[in-house]
Amino acid sequence: MSMLYIITGPAGVGKTTVSELVAESLDKSVLIEGDVIYHQVIGGYKAPWEDGNHLNLFWDAAIELINVYLQNGYDVVFDYVVDVEDLKRIKERFHDYNKKFVILISDEDTLIKRDSRRDISNQMKERCKILLRDFINKNFDDKYYLDTSNMDIDEISKEILNKSQFDVL
């Protein structure tokens, strides 16, 4: 049966880099980068944290895309900023599939250092810290958090793939 991996965390923590490595480690997989879906809207675009954003439309599109791949036997690695309500929606929609959910976090210095390595147009700077605090203060089960401050990409990927603590029931 196909597996859904949901990898989230603040901007700059390494979601996309880690997600790519996880997807490459699987036999039949697809990587769905939430940012790519969200940025398909051009006219009328609003950032996800702004009033009047198109997050509801984004989630409809993302869930349908995830579903198409899962139904066709692919493991799906999905990376995006996911909140408690989003996870609830995913769990309800994909209750018949095995799922792993991990929240990548790091200390602020590591986060800002990682963000600075991104292309200048993708750097979030102080927004990274705001999102980090938001993730730490959300009501997620502690078992889903993975502090990556002192880990390299291979270690992070192996943790996600091998640890049952990230299994969603």
Residue frames as a rotation matrix with the C-alpha (Angstrom) as fourth column:
MET 1
0.578 0.816 0.000 0.00
0.816 -0.578 0.000 0.00
0.000 0.000 -1.000 0.00
SER 2
0.038 -0.529 0.848 1.17
0.461 -0.743 -0.484 3.51
0.886 0.409 0.216 -0.79
MET 3
0.007 -0.166 -0.986 2.50
0.979 -0.200 0.041 5.75
-0.204 -0.966 0.162 1.97
LEU 4
0.604 0.187 0.775 1.96
0.361 -0.931 -0.057 9.47
0.711 0.314 -0.629 2.47
TYR 5
-0.208 -0.734 -0.647 4.82
0.978 -0.170 -0.121 11.42
-0.021 -0.658 0.753 4.03
ILE 6
0.753 0.429 0.499 3.92
0.407 -0.899 0.158 14.91
0.517 0.084 -0.852 5.23
ILE 7
-0.166 -0.894 -0.417 6.97
0.985 -0.129 -0.115 17.02
0.049 -0.430 0.902 5.98
THR 8
0.667 0.478 0.571 6.41
0.420 -0.875 0.241 20.43
0.615 0.079 -0.785 7.49
GLY 9
0.060 -0.619 -0.783 8.14
0.936 -0.237 0.259 23.11
-0.346 -0.748 0.566 9.50
PRO 10
0.522 0.139 -0.842 9.05
0.102 -0.990 -0.101 26.78
-0.847 -0.033 -0.531 9.27
ALA 11
0.976 -0.217 0.030 10.41
-0.024 -0.246 -0.969 28.38
0.218 0.945 -0.245 6.13
GLY 12
0.367 -0.926 0.086 14.13
-0.775 -0.355 -0.522 27.72
0.514 0.125 -0.848 5.73
VAL 13
0.380 -0.204 0.902 14.30
-0.750 0.503 0.430 24.61
-0.541 -0.840 0.038 7.94
GLY 14
-0.690 -0.704 -0.168 15.04
-0.650 0.501 0.572 22.33
-0.318 0.504 -0.803 4.98
LYS 15
0.135 0.851 0.508 11.64
-0.367 0.519 -0.772 20.81
-0.920 -0.082 0.383 4.13
THR 16
0.809 0.234 -0.539 12.22
-0.571 0.097 -0.815 20.68
-0.139 0.967 0.213 0.39
THR 17
-0.113 -0.942 -0.317 15.80
-0.915 0.223 -0.335 19.42
0.387 0.252 -0.887 0.60
VAL 18
-0.679 -0.084 0.729 14.83
-0.532 0.741 -0.410 16.68
-0.506 -0.666 -0.548 3.05
SER 19
0.349 0.915 0.204 11.67
-0.418 0.346 -0.840 15.83
-0.839 0.208 0.503 1.10
GLU 20
0.509 -0.246 -0.825 13.68
-0.836 0.086 -0.541 15.34
0.204 0.965 -0.162 -2.09
LEU 21
-0.587 -0.809 -0.036 16.03
-0.761 0.566 -0.318 12.91
0.277 -0.159 -0.948 -0.35
VAL 22
-0.414 0.531 0.739 13.15
-0.399 0.624 -0.672 10.98
-0.818 -0.573 -0.046 1.22
ALA 23
0.640 0.711 -0.292 11.41
-0.546 0.152 -0.824 10.71
-0.541 0.687 0.485 -2.17
GLU 24
0.194 -0.666 -0.720 14.64
-0.889 0.191 -0.416 9.57
0.415 0.721 -0.555 -3.85
SER 25
-0.711 -0.504 0.491 14.96
-0.691 0.631 -0.353 6.83
-0.132 -0.590 -0.797 -1.21
LEU 26
-0.016 0.825 0.564 11.63
-0.369 0.520 -0.771 5.26
-0.929 -0.220 0.296 -2.14
ASP 27
-0.582 -0.262 0.770 11.10
0.443 0.692 0.570 2.82
-0.682 0.673 -0.287 -5.01
LYS 28
-0.410 0.565 0.716 8.03
0.774 -0.199 0.601 4.45
0.482 0.801 -0.355 -6.59
SER 29
-0.112 0.263 -0.958 7.49
0.826 -0.511 -0.237 7.97
-0.552 -0.818 -0.161 -5.34
VAL 30
0.130 0.166 0.977 6.47
0.670 -0.742 0.037 11.49
0.731 0.650 -0.208 -6.16
LEU 31
-0.639 -0.328 -0.696 7.45
0.722 -0.569 -0.394 14.73
-0.266 -0.754 0.601 -4.47
ILE 32
0.280 0.745 0.606 4.73
0.750 -0.564 0.347 17.34
0.600 0.357 -0.716 -4.18
GLU 33
-0.779 -0.549 -0.304 6.06
0.626 -0.650 -0.432 20.72
0.040 -0.526 0.849 -3.14
GLY 34
0.133 0.926 -0.353 3.19
0.923 -0.245 -0.295 22.72
-0.360 -0.287 -0.888 -1.70
ASP 35
-0.170 -0.252 -0.952 4.85
0.068 -0.967 0.244 26.02
-0.983 -0.023 0.182 -2.61
VAL 36
-0.977 -0.199 0.073 4.71
0.073 0.010 0.997 25.09
-0.199 0.980 0.004 -6.29
ILE 37
-0.343 0.928 0.143 0.96
0.900 0.281 0.334 24.51
0.270 0.243 -0.932 -6.07
TYR 38
0.224 0.454 -0.862 0.35
0.740 -0.655 -0.153 27.65
-0.635 -0.603 -0.483 -4.01
HIS 39
-0.342 -0.489 -0.803 2.34
-0.082 -0.835 0.544 29.82
-0.936 0.252 0.245 -6.45
GLN 40
-0.632 0.205 0.747 0.32
0.761 0.348 0.548 28.64
-0.148 0.915 -0.376 -9.47
VAL 41
0.582 0.807 -0.097 -2.06
0.789 -0.590 -0.174 31.50
-0.198 0.025 -0.980 -8.75
ILE 42
-0.540 -0.755 0.372 -0.71
0.827 -0.558 0.068 34.58
0.156 0.344 0.926 -10.51
GLY 43
-0.501 0.460 0.733 -3.50
-0.093 -0.871 0.483 37.16
0.860 0.174 0.479 -10.85
GLY 44
0.512 0.739 0.437 -4.86
-0.484 -0.172 0.858 37.96
0.710 -0.651 0.270 -7.41
TYR 45
0.066 -0.581 -0.811 -1.98
0.513 0.717 -0.472 36.25
0.856 -0.385 0.345 -5.62
LYS 46
0.559 0.007 0.829 -1.79
-0.665 -0.593 0.453 36.85
0.495 -0.805 -0.327 -1.86
ALA 47
-0.591 -0.799 -0.113 0.82
-0.499 0.472 -0.727 35.44
0.633 -0.373 -0.678 0.48
PRO 48
-0.235 0.530 -0.815 -0.54
0.424 0.810 0.405 32.63
0.875 -0.250 -0.415 2.70
TRP 49
-0.527 -0.019 -0.850 -0.36
0.845 -0.125 -0.521 34.82
-0.097 -0.992 0.082 5.80
GLU 50
-0.978 0.191 -0.084 -2.28
-0.201 -0.970 0.134 37.71
-0.055 0.148 0.987 4.19
ASP 51
-0.211 0.974 0.080 -6.04
-0.084 0.063 -0.994 38.24
-0.974 -0.216 0.068 4.34
GLY 52
0.567 0.552 -0.612 -7.79
-0.653 -0.152 -0.742 37.16
-0.503 0.820 0.275 1.16
ASN 53
-0.568 -0.820 -0.068 -5.29
-0.722 0.457 0.519 34.37
-0.395 0.344 -0.852 0.44
HIS 54
0.239 0.618 -0.749 -6.23
-0.890 0.448 0.086 31.28
0.388 0.646 0.657 -1.55
LEU 55
-0.696 -0.571 0.436 -5.32
-0.711 0.632 -0.308 28.62
-0.099 -0.525 -0.845 1.02
ASN 56
0.061 0.776 0.627 -8.69
-0.419 0.590 -0.690 26.84
-0.906 -0.221 0.362 0.76
LEU 57
0.831 0.187 -0.524 -8.26
-0.552 0.172 -0.816 26.49
-0.063 0.967 0.246 -3.01
PHE 58
-0.140 -0.971 -0.194 -4.66
-0.913 0.203 -0.355 25.40
0.384 0.127 -0.914 -2.48
TRP 59
-0.575 -0.104 0.812 -5.70
-0.614 0.710 -0.344 22.62
-0.541 -0.697 -0.472 -0.07
ASP 60
0.571 0.800 0.185 -8.41
-0.392 0.464 -0.794 21.38
-0.721 0.381 0.579 -2.44
ALA 61
0.688 -0.361 -0.630 -5.86
-0.647 0.091 -0.757 21.15
0.330 0.928 -0.171 -5.27
ALA 62
-0.364 -0.909 0.202 -3.12
-0.900 0.288 -0.327 19.60
0.239 -0.301 -0.923 -3.10
ILE 63
-0.262 0.327 0.908 -5.39
-0.551 0.722 -0.419 16.92
-0.792 -0.610 -0.009 -1.67
GLU 64
0.816 0.573 -0.079 -6.69
-0.368 0.409 -0.835 15.95
-0.446 0.710 0.544 -5.11
LEU 65
0.399 -0.755 -0.521 -3.13
-0.754 0.053 -0.654 15.70
0.521 0.654 -0.548 -6.46
ILE 66
-0.528 -0.549 0.647 -1.99
-0.832 0.487 -0.265 13.61
-0.170 -0.679 -0.715 -3.51
ASN 67
0.177 0.732 0.658 -4.99
-0.479 0.648 -0.592 11.34
-0.860 -0.211 0.465 -4.01
VAL 68
0.809 0.121 -0.576 -4.28
-0.587 0.227 -0.777 10.74
0.037 0.966 0.255 -7.71
TYR 69
-0.089 -0.944 -0.319 -0.76
-0.785 0.263 -0.561 9.54
0.613 0.200 -0.764 -6.98
LEU 70
-0.549 -0.079 0.832 -1.69
-0.726 0.539 -0.427 7.42
-0.415 -0.838 -0.353 -3.96
GLN 71
0.468 0.836 0.287 -4.47
-0.513 0.521 -0.682 5.70
-0.720 0.172 0.673 -5.90
ASN 72
0.840 -0.202 -0.504 -1.96
-0.433 0.312 -0.846 4.83
0.328 0.928 0.175 -8.60
GLY 73
0.858 -0.396 -0.327 0.46
0.475 0.854 0.212 3.15
0.196 -0.337 0.921 -6.23
TYR 74
0.021 -0.877 0.479 2.95
0.241 -0.461 -0.854 5.93
0.970 0.134 0.201 -5.63
ASP 75
0.060 -0.127 -0.990 4.37
0.981 -0.175 0.082 6.89
-0.183 -0.976 0.114 -2.26
VAL 76
0.486 0.191 0.853 3.79
0.444 -0.894 -0.053 10.62
0.752 0.405 -0.520 -1.89
VAL 77
-0.335 -0.584 -0.739 6.15
0.928 -0.341 -0.151 13.01
-0.164 -0.736 0.656 -0.14
PHE 78
0.442 0.601 0.666 4.33
0.626 -0.738 0.251 16.29
0.643 0.306 -0.703 0.50
ASP 79
-0.451 -0.627 -0.635 6.14
0.889 -0.376 -0.260 19.33
-0.076 -0.682 0.727 1.85
TYR 80
-0.121 0.431 0.894 4.39
0.229 -0.864 0.448 22.49
0.966 0.259 0.006 2.96
VAL 81
-0.917 -0.064 0.395 3.54
-0.335 -0.416 -0.846 24.49
0.218 -0.907 0.359 6.06
VAL 82
-0.224 0.824 -0.520 0.82
0.240 0.564 0.790 22.36
0.945 0.052 -0.324 7.69
ASP 83
-0.578 0.087 0.811 -1.19
-0.746 -0.460 -0.482 23.38
0.331 -0.884 0.331 10.74
VAL 84
-0.822 0.240 0.516 -3.30
-0.220 0.703 -0.677 21.29
-0.525 -0.670 -0.525 13.10
GLU 85
0.201 0.976 -0.087 -6.50
-0.426 0.007 -0.905 21.72
-0.882 0.218 0.417 11.06
ASP 86
0.188 -0.226 -0.956 -4.69
-0.973 0.091 -0.213 20.84
0.135 0.970 -0.202 7.83
LEU 87
-0.841 -0.539 -0.055 -3.38
-0.518 0.829 -0.209 17.63
0.158 -0.147 -0.976 9.39
LYS 88
-0.456 0.766 0.453 -6.88
-0.198 0.409 -0.891 16.76
-0.867 -0.496 -0.034 10.57
ARG 89
0.456 0.625 -0.634 -8.19
-0.728 -0.147 -0.669 17.24
-0.511 0.767 0.388 7.02
ILE 90
-0.200 -0.637 -0.744 -5.41
-0.898 0.423 -0.120 15.07
0.391 0.644 -0.657 5.58
LYS 91
-0.903 -0.145 0.405 -6.02
-0.348 0.799 -0.491 12.34
-0.252 -0.584 -0.772 8.17
GLU 92
-0.036 0.977 0.208 -9.75
-0.302 0.188 -0.935 12.27
-0.953 -0.097 0.289 7.38
ARG 93
0.499 0.252 -0.829 -9.24
-0.836 -0.110 -0.537 12.26
-0.227 0.961 0.156 3.60
PHE 94
0.043 -0.618 -0.785 -6.51
-0.663 0.570 -0.485 9.60
0.747 0.542 -0.385 3.61
HIS 95
0.252 0.132 0.959 -7.60
-0.937 0.279 0.208 7.46
-0.240 -0.951 0.194 6.55
ASP 96
0.964 0.180 0.196 -7.07
-0.130 0.961 -0.242 4.26
-0.232 0.208 0.950 4.52
TYR 97
0.590 -0.807 -0.028 -3.42
0.092 0.102 -0.991 5.03
0.802 0.581 0.135 3.80
ASN 98
0.376 -0.609 -0.698 -0.33
0.918 0.143 0.369 4.76
-0.125 -0.780 0.613 5.98
LYS 99
0.724 -0.082 0.685 0.95
0.145 -0.953 -0.267 8.21
0.675 0.292 -0.678 6.85
LYS 100
-0.053 -0.730 -0.681 4.01
0.998 -0.052 -0.021 9.75
-0.021 -0.681 0.732 8.43
PHE 101
0.775 0.296 0.558 3.99
0.292 -0.951 0.098 13.30
0.560 0.088 -0.824 9.71
VAL 102
0.058 -0.816 -0.575 7.09
0.995 0.000 0.100 15.16
-0.081 -0.577 0.812 10.80
ILE 103
0.977 0.158 0.144 7.67
0.156 -0.987 0.025 18.75
0.146 -0.002 -0.989 11.88
LEU 104
0.095 -0.995 0.029 11.24
0.885 0.071 -0.460 19.82
0.455 0.070 0.888 11.19
ILE 105
0.987 0.107 0.119 12.48
0.042 -0.893 0.448 22.45
0.154 -0.437 -0.886 13.61
SER 106
0.044 -0.990 -0.133 15.86
0.804 0.114 -0.583 23.86
0.593 -0.081 0.801 14.58
ASP 107
0.005 -0.108 -0.994 17.25
0.767 -0.637 0.073 26.57
-0.641 -0.763 0.079 16.80
GLU 108
0.828 0.449 -0.335 16.88
0.189 -0.787 -0.588 30.12
-0.528 0.424 -0.736 15.45
ASP 109
0.115 -0.867 -0.484 20.56
-0.616 -0.445 0.650 30.54
-0.779 0.223 -0.586 14.52
THR 110
-0.670 -0.321 0.670 20.57
0.203 0.789 0.581 27.34
-0.715 0.525 -0.463 12.47
LEU 111
0.252 0.877 0.408 17.28
0.774 0.070 -0.629 28.32
-0.581 0.475 -0.661 10.84
ILE 112
0.777 0.010 -0.629 18.54
-0.204 -0.942 -0.267 31.75
-0.596 0.336 -0.730 9.78
LYS 113
-0.311 -0.948 -0.074 21.82
-0.517 0.104 0.850 30.22
-0.798 0.302 -0.522 8.53
ARG 114
-0.504 0.188 0.843 19.89
0.579 0.798 0.169 27.69
-0.641 0.573 -0.511 6.40
ASP 115
0.613 0.790 -0.021 17.56
0.556 -0.450 -0.699 30.40
-0.561 0.417 -0.715 5.10
SER 116
0.427 -0.516 -0.743 20.56
-0.477 -0.826 0.300 32.52
-0.768 0.227 -0.599 4.05
ARG 117
-0.626 -0.675 0.391 21.75
-0.069 0.547 0.834 29.68
-0.777 0.495 -0.389 1.78
ARG 118
0.148 0.770 0.620 18.54
0.760 0.313 -0.570 29.90
-0.633 0.556 -0.539 -0.25
ASP 119
-0.394 -0.148 0.907 18.26
0.806 -0.529 0.264 32.00
0.441 0.835 0.328 -3.39
ILE 120
-0.981 -0.087 -0.171 17.81
0.166 -0.835 -0.525 35.62
-0.097 -0.544 0.834 -2.28
SER 121
-0.571 0.821 -0.002 14.31
-0.609 -0.421 0.672 35.77
0.551 0.385 0.741 -3.80
ASN 122
0.186 0.638 -0.747 13.26
0.090 0.746 0.660 32.80
0.978 -0.190 0.082 -1.60
GLN 123
-0.759 -0.517 -0.395 14.76
0.437 0.046 -0.898 33.97
0.483 -0.855 0.191 1.67
MET 124
0.318 0.948 -0.015 12.21
0.527 -0.163 0.834 34.64
0.788 -0.273 -0.551 4.40
LYS 125
-0.510 -0.685 0.520 14.60
-0.057 -0.576 -0.815 36.14
0.858 -0.446 0.255 6.99
GLU 126
-0.840 0.147 0.522 12.67
-0.542 -0.230 -0.808 37.16
0.002 -0.962 0.273 10.14
ARG 127
0.189 0.954 -0.233 9.53
-0.939 0.245 0.241 35.37
0.287 0.173 0.942 8.89
CYS 128
-0.112 -0.331 -0.937 11.44
-0.090 0.942 -0.322 32.10
0.990 0.049 -0.136 9.55
LYS 129
-0.952 -0.305 -0.028 11.62
0.018 0.037 -0.999 32.93
0.306 -0.952 -0.030 13.25
ILE 130
-0.424 0.880 0.214 7.93
-0.896 -0.373 -0.241 33.82
-0.133 -0.294 0.947 13.38
LEU 131
0.342 0.557 -0.757 7.00
-0.692 0.694 0.198 30.51
0.636 0.456 0.623 11.76
LEU 132
-0.501 -0.586 -0.637 9.35
0.068 0.707 -0.704 28.60
0.863 -0.396 -0.314 14.08
ARG 133
-0.939 0.191 0.288 7.63
-0.331 -0.263 -0.906 30.11
-0.097 -0.946 0.310 17.13
ASP 134
-0.030 0.978 -0.207 4.24
-0.997 -0.014 0.075 29.34
0.070 0.208 0.976 15.56
PHE 135
0.143 0.045 -0.989 5.18
-0.343 0.939 -0.007 25.68
0.928 0.340 0.150 15.10
ILE 136
-0.813 -0.504 -0.291 6.53
0.109 0.360 -0.926 25.37
0.572 -0.785 -0.238 18.61
ASN 137
-0.838 0.505 0.208 3.30
-0.450 -0.422 -0.787 26.84
-0.310 -0.753 0.581 20.02
LYS 138
-0.182 0.797 -0.576 0.88
-0.797 0.224 0.561 24.73
0.576 0.561 0.594 17.96
ASN 139
0.152 0.364 0.919 -1.00
-0.881 0.471 -0.041 21.88
-0.448 -0.803 0.392 19.59
PHE 140
0.350 -0.137 -0.927 0.76
-0.595 0.732 -0.333 19.07
0.724 0.668 0.175 17.76
ASP 141
0.994 -0.110 -0.025 1.71
0.098 0.735 0.671 15.89
-0.055 -0.669 0.741 19.58
ASP 142
0.506 -0.861 -0.048 5.35
-0.675 -0.430 0.600 16.24
-0.537 -0.271 -0.799 20.71
LYS 143
0.203 -0.454 0.868 6.27
0.230 0.883 0.409 12.98
-0.952 0.117 0.283 18.99
TYR 144
0.748 0.190 0.636 6.03
0.645 0.022 -0.764 14.64
-0.159 0.982 -0.106 15.57
TYR 145
0.887 -0.445 -0.121 8.79
-0.451 -0.892 -0.025 17.20
-0.096 0.077 -0.992 16.23
LEU 146
0.608 -0.785 0.118 12.29
0.793 0.606 -0.058 16.53
-0.026 0.129 0.991 14.95
ASP 147
0.794 -0.423 -0.437 14.96
-0.236 -0.876 0.420 19.00
-0.561 -0.230 -0.796 16.03
THR 148
0.806 -0.433 0.405 17.39
0.584 0.469 -0.662 19.07
0.097 0.770 0.630 13.12
SER 149
0.908 -0.417 -0.040 19.77
-0.399 -0.890 0.220 21.69
-0.127 -0.184 -0.975 14.53
ASN 150
0.003 -0.974 0.225 22.68
-0.823 0.125 0.555 19.26
-0.568 -0.187 -0.801 14.79
MET 151
0.192 0.136 0.972 21.74
0.267 0.946 -0.185 16.81
-0.944 0.295 0.146 12.05
ASP 152
-0.780 -0.370 -0.505 22.75
-0.401 -0.325 0.857 16.54
-0.481 0.870 0.105 8.42
ILE 153
-0.132 0.803 -0.581 20.32
-0.991 -0.114 0.068 15.81
-0.012 0.584 0.811 5.61
ASP 154
-0.378 -0.055 -0.924 21.07
-0.337 0.938 0.082 12.07
0.863 0.342 -0.373 5.53
GLU 155
-0.974 0.007 -0.227 20.43
0.213 0.381 -0.900 11.70
0.080 -0.924 -0.373 9.26
ILE 156
-0.566 0.814 -0.132 17.16
-0.619 -0.525 -0.583 13.62
-0.544 -0.248 0.801 8.99
SER 157
-0.117 0.497 -0.860 15.98
-0.909 0.294 0.294 11.52
0.399 0.816 0.418 6.04
LYS 158
-0.622 -0.193 -0.759 16.80
-0.015 0.972 -0.235 8.24
0.783 -0.135 -0.607 7.82
GLU 159
-0.945 0.327 0.022 14.93
-0.050 -0.079 -0.996 9.37
-0.324 -0.942 0.091 10.94
ILE 160
-0.263 0.895 -0.361 11.82
-0.896 -0.365 -0.252 10.11
-0.357 0.257 0.898 8.88
LEU 161
-0.064 0.211 -0.975 11.97
-0.750 0.634 0.186 6.86
0.658 0.744 0.118 6.94
ASN 162
-0.454 -0.321 -0.831 12.79
0.064 0.919 -0.390 4.57
0.889 -0.231 -0.397 9.90
LYS 163
-0.998 0.032 0.054 11.18
-0.058 -0.129 -0.990 5.97
-0.024 -0.991 0.131 13.04
SER 164
-0.435 0.895 -0.098 7.67
0.739 0.418 0.529 4.83
0.514 0.157 -0.843 13.88
GLN 165
-0.494 0.233 -0.837 7.20
0.640 -0.555 -0.532 7.86
-0.589 -0.799 0.125 16.13
PHE 166
-0.814 0.130 -0.566 6.14
-0.384 -0.851 0.358 9.79
-0.435 0.508 0.743 13.03
ASP 167
-0.817 0.576 0.037 3.37
0.467 0.622 0.629 7.33
0.339 0.531 -0.777 12.10
VAL 168
-0.695 0.688 0.210 -0.05
-0.715 -0.692 -0.100 8.95
0.076 -0.220 0.973 12.05
LEU 169
-0.905 0.405 0.132 -2.82
0.344 0.878 -0.333 6.83
-0.251 -0.256 -0.933 13.49
